Amino acid sequence: MGQVARSLLFVPGDRPDRFHKAAVSGANEVILDLEDAVAPAAKAQARDAVATWLAAGKRAVVRINAADTDWYADDMAMVRTLSGATVMLPKADAESAARTVEMLSGRPIVALLETACAFMGLERLAATAGVARIAFGSVDFCADTGIVDEGDALTAVRTQIVLASRGAGLAAPIDGVSVEFTDVARMEQDALRSRRLGFGGKLCIHPRQVAAIHAAFKPSPQEREWAARVLAVFDASHGAATALDGKMIDKPVVERARQIVLEADAA
């Protein structure tokens, strides 16, 4: 997937008329969805549409159907032949992720964590060879557990996903979708929470959400100013611990300031 994607936009696989619109929406990645967004009767039609798009030299993330479904084998047969497809595996756990990577001859996948059972094996999932990144399927996770994703109800779960990803050397994980797509301020707040918890990006279900996610993951003017002042003070100290505004400035603080500068440059 190259540089860490901040915004990943779902598009129903049986709506090829929307593929190009999604590709030019500004989203870092487009997810062509063969799973939840597609009715059972339209699975084959969606698979053919996605295959046609990818065969034309396009690239996308493809959310296939889960490993325990009747559609998994056909989905895998399709994506195996198309190098432009990055597979997103829903209802992922360590076993299904390892099986999928093996069938793809080692090509990396995005593992979508959506169940309590998978969460209990989170460290094993993160350590599975070929898992490049973990995405949090928060809506399905809530349906499975009965937890309501309001306030801090899922903060402990999100934090564990971030820590497990970091511990396994994976890219920062992807937070789940926000079902709100008309309230820009609410969307930005949701994405800012994801960033503050250590996520590297967020799934989205509507093009309107893309700009809000990018805004939330871009360092604010205040953060950029702080980072510049920290680096200036540290340079003036010739690498010794120093202070700024009554607060100690040492190596971890300097590293955070450098990361903010890098993020601002990338944005």
Sequence and secondary structure as in RCSB ss.txt:
>XXXX:A:sequence
MGQVARSLLFVPGDRPDRFHKAAVSGANEVILDLEDAVAPAAKAQARDAVATWLAAGKRAVVRINAADTDWYADD
MAMVRTLSGATVMLPKADAESAARTVEMLSGRPIVALLETACAFMGLERLAATAGVARIAFGSVDFCADTGIVDE
GDALTAVRTQIVLASRGAGLAAPIDGVSVEFTDVARMEQDALRSRRLGFGGKLCIHPRQVAAIHAAFKPSPQERE
WAARVLAVFDASHGAATALDGKMIDKPVVERARQIVLEADAA
>XXXX:A:secstr
  S  SEEEEEETT GGGHHHHHTTT SEEEEESSTTS GGGHHHHHHHHHHHHHTT  EEEE   TTSTTHHHH
HHHHHT TTEEEEETT  HHHHHHHHHHTTT  EEEEE SHHHHHTHHHHHHSTTEEEEEE HHHHHHHH    S
TTTTHHHHHHHHHHHHHTT    EE   S  S HHHHHHHHHHHHHTT  EEEESSTHHHHHHHHHHS  HHHHH
HHHHHHHHHHHTTTS EEETTEEE HHHHHHHHHHHHHHHH 
